[in-house]
Amino acid sequence: MTESAGILERLRAGVQTQSCEETRALARELAVELPENSVLAMQGDLGAGKTTFVGGLAEALGIKQAVTSPTYNLYNLYAGRRQLVHIDAYRLEDHDQANSLMLEDVLQEPWLMVVEWPERFPPAWLKHAQWLRLSFVDEQTRHLQLEAGKS
């Protein structure tokens, strides 16, 4: 796959990164291609680079504040050219608990919602999501791949 291929095509084929900065750079490219009011479902083990990737998305959206993992508050909101909603669904026990977050009330168009642990999130939100898997190759290297929708 050549560098001139579009980011969606490259990620569908699978891309390896050797550093946090390379992971962030891929995210910056992808942010430009994702339509407004879209959902990115991210899967990957702890430490695979999910929050690093979200940081790159935030940079591309003009968000200046540091991105942190929303594990304990379930989601973080960031304002930029698009609102970024970063959700960590790991602690959700069921879909009803996710629905009680009242996300519809906090979304401000245009938005991008990123959902970590999407298997714990209501399928209705993920109907048109892009699915990104991050996995370890070795201590430094990560493999990122867009996969077909799972909902």
C-alpha positions in Angstrom: 0.0 0.0 0.0 1.5 3.3 -1.1 1.7 6.5 1.0 -0.4 8.2 -1.6 -3.3 5.9 -1.0 -6.1 7.5 1.1 -6.0 7.0 4.9 -9.2 5.0 4.8 -7.8 2.6 2.2 -4.5 2.3 4.1 -6.2 1.6 7.4 -8.5 -1.0 5.9 -5.4 -2.8 4.6 -3.7 -2.3 8.0 -1.0 0.1 9.1 1.9 -0.4 11.6 3.2 2.5 13.7 6.5 2.6 15.5 5.8 5.4 17.9 3.1 7.4 19.6 3.7 10.3 17.2 3.1 8.0 14.2 -0.1 6.8 15.8 -1.2 10.4 16.4 -0.3 11.3 12.8 -2.6 8.6 11.5 -5.3 9.8 13.7 -4.9 13.4 12.4 -5.3 12.1 8.8 -8.3 10.1 9.7 -10.1 12.9 11.5 -10.2 14.9 8.2 -11.9 12.0 6.4 -14.5 11.1 9.0 -17.9 12.8 8.3 -19.5 15.2 10.7 -21.7 13.5 13.4 -20.0 10.2 13.1 -18.9 7.4 15.5 -15.5 5.7 15.6 -15.6 2.4 17.6 -12.1 1.6 18.9 -11.0 -1.8 20.1 -7.7 -2.7 21.6 -6.1 -4.0 24.8 -4.9 -1.7 27.6 -1.9 0.2 26.4 -2.5 -0.4 22.7 -2.7 3.3 22.0 -6.4 4.1 22.0 -6.0 7.4 24.0 -2.9 8.3 22.0 -5.0 7.9 18.8 -7.8 10.0 20.3 -5.2 12.7 21.1 -4.3 12.8 17.4 -8.0 13.1 16.4 -8.3 16.0 18.9 -5.3 17.8 17.4 -6.8 17.6 13.9 -10.1 19.1 15.3 -8.2 22.1 16.8 -8.6 21.0 20.4 -5.9 22.4 22.5 -6.5 20.7 25.8 -4.8 17.4 26.6 -6.8 14.3 26.0 -7.1 11.9 28.9 -8.7 8.5 29.3 -12.3 8.8 30.5 -12.3 5.5 32.3 -13.6 6.9 35.6 -16.0 9.6 34.4 -17.1 7.4 31.4 -16.8 10.2 28.9 -15.0 13.4 28.2 -16.1 16.3 26.0 -13.7 18.5 24.1 -14.5 21.6 22.1 -12.8 22.3 18.7 -13.9 22.7 15.1 -16.1 19.7 16.0 -17.1 18.5 19.4 -15.1 15.4 20.4 -16.9 13.0 22.7 -14.5 10.4 24.0 -16.3 7.5 25.7 -14.8 4.6 27.6 -17.6 2.0 28.0 -15.5 -0.5 29.9 -17.3 0.2 33.2 -20.8 0.1 31.7 -22.7 -2.9 33.0 -25.4 -2.9 30.3 -26.9 -0.8 27.5 -29.4 0.8 29.8 -26.6 2.3 31.8 -25.1 3.8 28.6 -28.5 5.2 27.7 -28.6 6.9 31.1 -25.6 9.0 30.1 -28.0 11.2 28.1 -25.5 11.7 25.3 -28.2 13.3 23.1 -28.3 16.2 25.6 -24.6 17.0 25.5 -23.9 16.5 21.7 -23.3 19.8 19.9 -23.1 19.5 16.1 -20.8 18.9 14.4 -19.4 16.1 16.6 -17.2 13.1 16.5 -17.8 10.3 19.0 -15.1 7.8 19.9 -16.2 4.8 21.8 -13.7 2.5 23.5 -15.0 -0.9 24.4 -17.9 -0.6 21.9 -19.2 -4.1 22.6 -20.5 -2.7 25.9 -22.2 0.3 24.2 -25.8 0.3 22.7 -25.7 -1.0 19.2 -28.0 1.8 17.9 -25.2 4.3 18.4 -22.8 2.0 16.5 -25.0 1.3 13.5 -22.9 3.4 11.1 -19.7 3.5 13.0 -16.2 2.9 11.6 -14.5 0.2 13.6 -10.8 0.6 14.4 -8.7 -2.2 16.0 -5.4 -1.4 17.6 -3.1 -4.3 18.5 0.4 -4.9 19.8 3.0 -6.2 17.3 5.8 -5.8 19.9 6.6 -3.3 22.7 7.0 -0.4 20.2 5.0 -1.4 17.2 1.2 -1.2 16.9 -1.0 -2.5 14.1 -4.1 -0.4 13.3 -6.8 -1.6 11.0 -10.3 -0.4 10.1 -12.7 -3.4 10.1 -16.1 -3.9 8.7 -18.9 -2.8 11.0 -19.9 -5.1 13.8 -23.4 -4.0 14.6 
